[in-house]
Amino acid sequence: MKKGFDHNKYLEEQSKYILERVNNFDKLYLEFGGKLLFDLHAKRVLPGFDENAKVKLLQKLREKVEVIICVYAGDIERNKIRGDFGITYDMDVFRLIDDLRERGLEVNSVVITRYEEQPSTALFVTKLERRGIKVYKHKATKGYPTDVDMIVSEEGYGQNPYIETTKPIVVVTAPGPGSGKLATCLNQLYHESKRGINVGYSKFETFPVWNIPLKHPLNIAYEAATVDLKDVNMIDPFHLEAYNQTSINYNRDVEAFPVLRRIIEKITNKESIYKSPTDMGVNRVGFGIVDDEVVREASKQEIIRRYFKTGCEYKKGYVDKETFQRAILIMEELGLKESDRKVVPVAREYLNSKKSVSENTELFSAVALELTNGTILTGKRSNVLDAPSAVLINALKEIAGINDSIHLISPTIIEDITKLKKNILQSKSLGLDCEDMLIALTISSATNPVAQAALEQLQNLKGAQLHSTTILSKSDEQTLRKLGIDVTCDPIFPTENLYYNE
């Protein structure tokens, strides 16, 4: 795969710029937008970007950094799911704390925002506290966003507890958008200023990229990724007026800037150093791009992937029709078609070829998988394997140079697993899913050297592209994600049964 992004150049530029910003203050509250860890979107649109670049940046600055994690009480209460991992926000907070600690970064505390004694949230707080994690509960800010005098008062930010911090850089992050990161930063600015500390605020938001064109596919891919939030990229009018320079931001930041600047000025009792929302940012990702054409093509592929994802979410009832229509309009804006994703027409053609020889069309869910070397393989659902499992077997044989006629998994093992699923687990789907298949392959490898040779190729599936003619089960999607395979699906359920493992 061609690289369009220089990770090392980016890390050097970014760390230098953050330290320069810190020099303006005794303490800097740095709001981290997007994913702090496993930023798979950035990795896909910027080939060469390290999905953990942000946390590696913080590791370089670890002596100066501590982390606050925010989570909105409402997201805990309704069991909101982080889409790329398929886990709830409360579980993602646990995972994030573990990951940061493993990397030697200090987690100061967890802040529950807009807390109203919700039962599930109270239980989550108890779990954190009994594991030794400091927890702060913040109520909704009175007067926000228009009554600045109320906001910056003891009845506004003053009603929430002060979070004790010791490092010059305090990173404020969250599992997802709308978690209250900005409010937490401003709460802290209020309390720090009352204590006479020269405190500042900045935002680290990777996308949109401020120093590339508005209609660059990389920036449009950000809109595709946030169709549910209705984010729209735009030229920052404040930056243009102040500096006569074009920079790109998005509607929410631009709309909030005048009030945000007034709040900061009232808190600090001095004129803000920021003349635009772009000024508030510290993102230098645009300076890491080394091949624009590679980035453009990767971004177009991400837009198509997001279109399929939104289509499936609409089918499942997770998003409204307006959101899906916006994904369609973004595709049309760049003249993109579903077939521009190579595996899509291959999977559909394979499905149609199998349908023509059988009346039992419900069995025929088909997938196509493109390896990183460009080879495309297919697989179909059967009574033994589901479609993704079948194509993984085919791919492992291809990479390992194993003849297609050779069986990798012992029929006895398959039979035993099928009996277990049918008689004990009472599963309606008896074919081995991806996780079942990998376990069966691992067992077979103990006595079968060919199976072992295939198993050793799993790491070479990373970066492969897969398309399914039906919506995949949650289990298959998660397994494929763990293997590093990018997945899209047609928005069609594989069965008419209403009780289906999404």
Helices and strands as residue ranges (DSSP letters): H 7-22, E 27-32, H 40-45, H 53-60, G 62-64, E 65-72, H 73-77, E 81-82, E 87-88, H 89-102, E 106-113, H 119-130, E 135-137, H 148-151, G 157-159, E 169-173, H 181-194, E 199-204, H 217-225, E 233-235, H 237-243, E 248-250, H 251-268, H 277-280, G 285-288, H 292-316, H 321-333, G 338-340, H 343-355, G 361-363, E 366-370, E 376-380, H 387-400, H 411-419, I 420-424, H 434-445, H 449-455, G 458-461, E 465-468, H 474-482, E 486-489
